[in-house]
Amino acid sequence: MEDSHYTAFPNGQKRPRVHVIGNGDSNHLFDVQAEYRVGCNIPQHGIPVNCISMVDVNPIMWGKDNKWHPHVPVLCTPDVKNYAVKMNREGHWFDVYKKIHRYSAGHQAVNHHAGMTDEVHMWGFDSIWTNEYYSQMDVIVPRPKRPNLNQQWIPHWQEMFAKYKDTEFIIHAPQDAQLPELGDNVRKA
């Protein structure tokens, strides 16, 4: 439980690509085998992941009440790790994120891994091209009604993509999805 360091890629190695799988309905498009995968919160999609990204304590409370334990490392903020320790939650919790207002678990996962790879593939990030904020996790951990998060999430994405200008971001979306302008290093697949 008291893990102090986590690195997805030992000895400063880079991977050619990382897949971050969000909890939007389009994550069903995921069709990749044997590559590094990050899930968000308590993944409901059934896709095996190498680690989980978590930025709030609600999944921890649900896990305690429902006897769920993460079976892969959890990348989180210090507040989330401290809460997991306080609640005596099993698992390996790594406080590798700093808390950023209106950063989702997906934002944190992409931001954390972007400097460690040439490509970040993003799956299930439906809120980028819709005003739909439904998360598959909402079925098990209901959330209060949210404001229009795209007013904050889209600028966060734009800033992040600009910061990692040498990384290519591939957003996997339905064929008819129209992405907003996100940067020269972002494309739809």
Secondary structure, DSSP 8 states (H G I E B T S, - for coil): -------SSGGG--EEEEEEE-SSGGGGG----SS-EEEESS--S----SEEEE-SSHHHHHHHHHT---SS-EEE-HHHHHHHHHTT--S-EEE-----TT--HHHHHHHHHHTTEEEEEEES-GGGTSS----GGGGTS-------THHHHHHHHHHHHHHTTTSEEEEE--TT-------TTEEE-
